Amino acid sequence: MVEMRNCTFCGGAVEPGTGKLFVRKDGSLFYFCSTKCQKNYKLGRVARKVAWTAAGRKALGKE
């Protein structure tokens, strides 16, 4: 059974064989489902303040 991962930024599912894995120098792992999520993370945006992410929808009271 192949393991499903969640996107570090938006919280969406990352299917096996897709997405990107980013590893920091300290060894922490970040999984991104798309370049949209990767670029928003690299810009320093917080997922809670972006309306289309799972954390952002929860913070706005939509879910």
Secondary structure, DSSP 8 states (H G I E B T S, - for coil): ----EE-TTT--EE-TT-SEEEE-TT--EEEESSHHHHHHHHTT--GGGSTTSHHHHHHHT--
